Amino acid sequence: MPTSKNIEREDKKLVLIPSSIVRKLYSLAAKSNESPSIYIAKILDESLRVLESGGSMKDLVDFYFLANTLRKSGAVILPGELFQYLLSKVYPDNSEDLKKVAFEAGQWVGKYLAAKSLECSAEETLKSVLPMYMWDVSELYINCDGPSIKIRCISPTHSIERSELLASFLEGMVSALGYALNGREVYRGVISLDFTKKQ
Amino acid sequence: MTSQRSNSAKPRRKYLAVQASVADEVAEIAKNKGMTLFSYVSEILKQAVEGEKSGFSLKEAVEAYRTVKMLKELNFTPAPSHILALALSSMGEDNVESEFKSLGMLCGKYLSIKHPGKTPEELLKNAIQSILWNITDLSITTHSENLSITLVTSIRDEKNIKAISSFIEGLSKSLGLSITSKELVAGLATINLKK
């Protein structure tokens, strides 16, 4: 991590930046009680760690939003295999309760997305956030066309229990955005959901 | 730190002094992406400024990025905490302990391979913060060869705290640390370890 000492010691190069960004950086550096050169060096240093691992600056912002949404929704993180194992134990006797819990969790995330989508529509946010949220799904299609939303999801490794709960989660999420379910097909590893905007 | 160049046709620009090593690395990445150093650095700084204005620091975003990347690589999946609680309630205690212990060992191995330069204490803290999302309070203190972990979780359930403790046990073992004592009550754990 850059510090004032090693920045002073190291050779420097001049890089051109739009002056509007420079002004904002100076103001943010002042708020952090850091010199602009240290502040900017830290930004570039942090960014390099991500860029070198193949990520982009957009990934940074998106992943931060995702991690924050998940944490706030009270999600836990489990290995996919363990999750399926646990589900296989409890699902047969608790399927309706579990679907309700998954629906409500999805509803919460949907409401959260709607509240956070001030600069774009909730549907646009859904399209950008859902693929990140469902990182363990191999294929995901989201089609928002006028008053309808179609979601197709394929994940051959998912058990039927996991597919059912994921479908309920998605139902909750999209219903929170003001859509009603009018088509639902769920098989092991395959989910097909159709929604229409409520009048 | 800056010098200015005026050009009426183009947006105003300033020169910023940047560490030569950082500037060279960014220039290399920009070149590989087919971008100019100016547009690439501008993009990075613009995103960073927007992030800071939205209330998060770039450091936090980098941590979140690393966490999600690790969880994806480990094939983890997010699930509502109520579902985990229900599942745990149907599992035997031995089963909970063995499943979560092996899960901890897997994470410890992954982290030590990914971050060979980090100490076991750093990896332990990183794993607990990245994976155990329901922890509301975490303290890790070190006294020479001994480590003490105290954590509070938002879920007040005995099996949940046993699962967490078993996860930490597996994690510690794979990082070369052994548990000397532990005290668990619903929602709270104190675990002492030795290097």
Chai-1 contact restraints between the chains, C-beta under 6 A:
chainA,res_idxA,chainB,res_idxB,connection_type,confidence,min_distance_angstrom,max_distance_angstrom,comment,restraint_id
A,E10,B,Q19,contact,1.0,0.0,6.0,A-B,restraint_1
A,D11,B,A20,contact,1.0,0.0,6.0,A-B,restraint_2
A,K12,B,A17,contact,1.0,0.0,6.0,A-B,restraint_3
A,K12,B,A20,contact,1.0,0.0,6.0,A-B,restraint_4
A,K13,B,V18,contact,1.0,0.0,6.0,A-B,restraint_5
A,K13,B,A20,contact,1.0,0.0,6.0,A-B,restraint_6
A,K13,B,A23,contact,1.0,0.0,6.0,A-B,restraint_7
A,L14,B,Y15,contact,1.0,0.0,6.0,A-B,restraint_8
A,L14,B,A17,contact,1.0,0.0,6.0,A-B,restraint_9
A,V15,B,L16,contact,1.0,0.0,6.0,A-B,restraint_10
A,V15,B,V18,contact,1.0,0.0,6.0,A-B,restraint_11
A,V15,B,A23,contact,1.0,0.0,6.0,A-B,restraint_12
A,V15,B,V41,contact,1.0,0.0,6.0,A-B,restraint_13
A,L16,B,R13,contact,1.0,0.0,6.0,A-B,restraint_14
A,L16,B,Y15,contact,1.0,0.0,6.0,A-B,restraint_15
A,L16,B,F38,contact,1.0,0.0,6.0,A-B,restraint_16
A,I17,B,K14,contact,1.0,0.0,6.0,A-B,restraint_17
A,I17,B,L16,contact,1.0,0.0,6.0,A-B,restraint_18
A,I17,B,S42,contact,1.0,0.0,6.0,A-B,restraint_19
A,P18,B,P11,contact,1.0,0.0,6.0,A-B,restraint_20
A,P18,B,R13,contact,1.0,0.0,6.0,A-B,restraint_21
A,P18,B,S42,contact,1.0,0.0,6.0,A-B,restraint_22
A,S19,B,R12,contact,1.0,0.0,6.0,A-B,restraint_23
A,S19,B,R13,contact,1.0,0.0,6.0,A-B,restraint_24
A,S19,B,K14,contact,1.0,0.0,6.0,A-B,restraint_25
A,I21,B,L45,contact,1.0,0.0,6.0,A-B,restraint_26
A,I21,B,K46,contact,1.0,0.0,6.0,A-B,restraint_27
A,V22,B,K14,contact,1.0,0.0,6.0,A-B,restraint_28
A,K24,B,V49,contact,1.0,0.0,6.0,A-B,restraint_29
A,L28,B,E52,contact,1.0,0.0,6.0,A-B,restraint_30
A,P36,B,M1,contact,1.0,0.0,6.0,A-B,restraint_31
A,S37,B,M1,contact,1.0,0.0,6.0,A-B,restraint_32
A,A41,B,Q19,contact,1.0,0.0,6.0,A-B,restraint_33
A,I43,B,A48,contact,1.0,0.0,6.0,A-B,restraint_34
A,I43,B,L58,contact,1.0,0.0,6.0,A-B,restraint_35
A,L44,B,V22,contact,1.0,0.0,6.0,A-B,restraint_36
A,E46,B,L58,contact,1.0,0.0,6.0,A-B,restraint_37
A,E46,B,K59,contact,1.0,0.0,6.0,A-B,restraint_38
A,E46,B,V62,contact,1.0,0.0,6.0,A-B,restraint_39
A,S47,B,I44,contact,1.0,0.0,6.0,A-B,restraint_40
A,L48,B,E25,contact,1.0,0.0,6.0,A-B,restraint_41
A,V50,B,V62,contact,1.0,0.0,6.0,A-B,restraint_42
A,V50,B,Y65,contact,1.0,0.0,6.0,A-B,restraint_43
A,L51,B,I29,contact,1.0,0.0,6.0,A-B,restraint_44
A,M57,B,I44,contact,1.0,0.0,6.0,A-B,restraint_45
A,M57,B,Q47,contact,1.0,0.0,6.0,A-B,restraint_46
A,L60,B,A61,contact,1.0,0.0,6.0,A-B,restraint_47
A,L60,B,Y65,contact,1.0,0.0,6.0,A-B,restraint_48
A,F63,B,A64,contact,1.0,0.0,6.0,A-B,restraint_49
A,F63,B,Y65,contact,1.0,0.0,6.0,A-B,restraint_50
A,F63,B,V68,contact,1.0,0.0,6.0,A-B,restraint_51
A,Y64,B,F56,contact,1.0,0.0,6.0,A-B,restraint_52
A,Y64,B,A61,contact,1.0,0.0,6.0,A-B,restraint_53
A,Y64,B,A64,contact,1.0,0.0,6.0,A-B,restraint_54
A,A67,B,A64,contact,1.0,0.0,6.0,A-B,restraint_55
A,A67,B,T67,contact,1.0,0.0,6.0,A-B,restraint_56
A,A67,B,V68,contact,1.0,0.0,6.0,A-B,restraint_57
A,L70,B,P78,contact,1.0,0.0,6.0,A-B,restraint_58
A,R71,B,W133,contact,1.0,0.0,6.0,A-B,restraint_59
A,G74,B,S81,contact,1.0,0.0,6.0,A-B,restraint_60
A,A75,B,P78,contact,1.0,0.0,6.0,A-B,restraint_61
A,V76,B,A79,contact,1.0,0.0,6.0,A-B,restraint_62
A,V76,B,S81,contact,1.0,0.0,6.0,A-B,restraint_63
A,V76,B,L84,contact,1.0,0.0,6.0,A-B,restraint_64
A,I77,B,L71,contact,1.0,0.0,6.0,A-B,restraint_65
A,I77,B,F76,contact,1.0,0.0,6.0,A-B,restraint_66
A,I77,B,P78,contact,1.0,0.0,6.0,A-B,restraint_67
A,I77,B,I131,contact,1.0,0.0,6.0,A-B,restraint_68
A,L78,B,A79,contact,1.0,0.0,6.0,A-B,restraint_69
A,P79,B,N75,contact,1.0,0.0,6.0,A-B,restraint_70
A,P79,B,F76,contact,1.0,0.0,6.0,A-B,restraint_71
A,G80,B,N75,contact,1.0,0.0,6.0,A-B,restraint_72
A,G80,B,T77,contact,1.0,0.0,6.0,A-B,restraint_73
A,F83,B,T77,contact,1.0,0.0,6.0,A-B,restraint_74
A,F83,B,A79,contact,1.0,0.0,6.0,A-B,restraint_75
A,L86,B,A87,contact,1.0,0.0,6.0,A-B,restraint_76
A,K89,B,S90,contact,1.0,0.0,6.0,A-B,restraint_77
A,V90,B,L86,contact,1.0,0.0,6.0,A-B,restraint_78
A,V90,B,A87,contact,1.0,0.0,6.0,A-B,restraint_79
A,V90,B,S90,contact,1.0,0.0,6.0,A-B,restraint_80
A,V101,B,P80,contact,1.0,0.0,6.0,A-B,restraint_81
A,V101,B,H82,contact,1.0,0.0,6.0,A-B,restraint_82
A,V101,B,I83,contact,1.0,0.0,6.0,A-B,restraint_83
A,A105,B,P80,contact,1.0,0.0,6.0,A-B,restraint_84
A,W135,B,K72,contact,1.0,0.0,6.0,A-B,restraint_85
A,D136,B,T77,contact,1.0,0.0,6.0,A-B,restraint_86
